[in-house]
Amino acid sequence: MNEHKDGFVPQTLLEKLAKEGHEEAKQTLIKMEEIKEKKREMTSTAENMITPEQNSRKANREVYDSQNTSQQKYKLVRKEEYPPVSDENVNFAYDYGGKTRDYYLSKLNRNSIDDKGMDLIFNVHFSERMNNAYWDGSQMQFGDGDGELFTNFTKGSDVIAHELSHGVTQYLNGLEYFGQSGALNEHFSDAIGSAVKQFIKGQTAETADWLIGNEIVGPKFPGKALRSMKEPGTANSFDDQPSNMKDYKDLPNDNGGVHTNSGIPNKAFFLVSMGIGTDQATLIWYAAWRNKTLIKKTATFQEAFEAIFKTAQDLSNEGKVTKNAAEVVKNAFREVGIGSLVTV
Ligand SMILES: [Zn+2]
């Protein structure tokens, strides 16, 4: 199983913040390491939690309060069709999780994470002042943040859609979380995260900010967001995301720079969305991601481009996306330095 072991906030960014003297970033690194260690000990627990026999049922939401422990499913505080509670973190997880589920179903015809109506498990107030959120292979965990670098991670609909989409990728093509395939894994989560945020806010590609994590950064965070899909490399003072293949960074950390190089396909997705609309772009990307023969676990950027291009042609022939979609895809990837040799 391809689990997403890193968090919404890349380890490398936390390390840089810790180096600048932010003690809470250091504490989060220690907590993340402890959680990873615990996870390693509980081998295959994640697999056991997933019940593949769930058929075409509707995905129910369950929100648990970890009460600042590292326990999952600690105290059930809200489930499907239960009214809002006084804790806004619980309601954010419930509402944004529901919107993400609805986006997948209404726009992409996907029934939850596994396409079989798998229930959505949210653990909020996870750990203490944890500056992160993550998908662990079967559930989502959200920290409260320290209130300085980061605030509550449930506040960002893009954070929730991002983490949930790591689950979707796990079931779709299981992109390996390293190098270019890892950056594509990260990229897909950002793309859907942005699309869901636009869906909730009633925005279009033109009116959206295309920022990732701008609603969860705190007053002491050195920037406006974690990433920018529109202008990779400009979201904060540590943002080193490239927006062109010529600047691809083969990094020794962050699983080969998965959160850095995702800037390249992110920019391509932004450009395609500007050309044909975010929902059509998402439909093409999702259909490409679904096709395991087109995008394998170890896919490169070039292979992803070819898959997205071919899918755009197919969907266009079927009348599901606009006629010029493949052309727009080709031009967008060309602009980020990918696929220039393809003549089809
Ligand atoms: Zn991620």
Boltz pocket constraint, residues with backbone or C-beta under 6 A from the ligand:
constraints:
  - pocket:
      binder: B
      contacts: [[A, 6], [A, 7], [A, 8], [A, 162], [A, 166], [A, 186], [A, 189]]
      max_distance: 6.0
